[in-house]
Amino acid sequence: MTPRIKICMGSSCFQRGSKSNLEFIEAWLQMHRCAAAVELVGSRCEDACRKGPNMEINGRPYHGVNLEILADLMEQHFGKCQVNS
């Protein structure tokens, strides 16, 4: 199964930082040579607007994601592109 990151790009999450999160994820995947191994998709709304920015990694939801949390999540789930997480 291909690892998957789904990031909410709905207006509330976008306003709270999902654009910066997306840019970070894209750069991180490129830097670690993982872009081809990880499916990155967007969604319009995850129905958790008050908890945003929201995202999922391999079906597990994460709320209130900022760049500091995101760096840890990427390292935890993908490490040096060990995509079997």
N, C-alpha and C positions, 0 to 999 in steps of 0.2 A: 504494500500500500504506500502510495506517495505521501510524504508528509505534507501537511496543508496548514497554511496560515490564512485566516479570514479576518479581515479588518473592516470594521463598520465605518462607512464614509457618509452616514446620515448627517443631517445638518447639525444636530447637537454634538455628536462625537467629532465632527469635522471642526466645529468651533472650539472644542475643548482640546484639540491637538492631534487628531488622527492623521492629518496631513503630514505633520512632522514625524509621527510614528511610521507612516508608510515610507517616507523618504529614508528614515533610519534603517528600516527592514531591508529595503532594496539595496542600500549601500552595504549593509552587513552581509547580505547574501552574496553580493558581488565580491566583496573583500575576502570572504572565506571560501569563494568558489563553490557556492552552494545553490546558486540561482537556478540551475537546470534541474536540481534534485528536489526542489521544494515548490509546491504549487502555492502561489500567492493570489488570493482573490479578494474582491471587495464585496460589501453588501450595502444596501441602502439603509437598513435599520435592523437592529437586533432586539428591539423592544425593551431596552434597558437604558434609556436615554439619561436618566438621572445618575447612573453609575459610570457614564462614559469618561473617556473614550474606551470603547469595548472592542475586544478581538477574541478570536479562538485560535488555539494551536492544537491541531489534531483532535478537534471536537471539544476540547476543554476550554470553557469560557474564562476570560480574564477581564476585569473591570478596573476603571480608573488608571489605565495604563499610561505612564509617562515615560520619558526617555531613560530614566534611571532603572525603572522596573523592566522596561523593554530590553535593555542590555543584558540584564540577568536572565530574563526569560529566553532570549536567543541563545545564550551560552548554555543554559540548563537543557534546553530541548535539542539544540543542534551542535553544540560544542564546536569541534573542528570539522563540522559537517558530518557528524555521525548522525545521520538522519533516521536511524532506527528507533528513536525515542518514542 
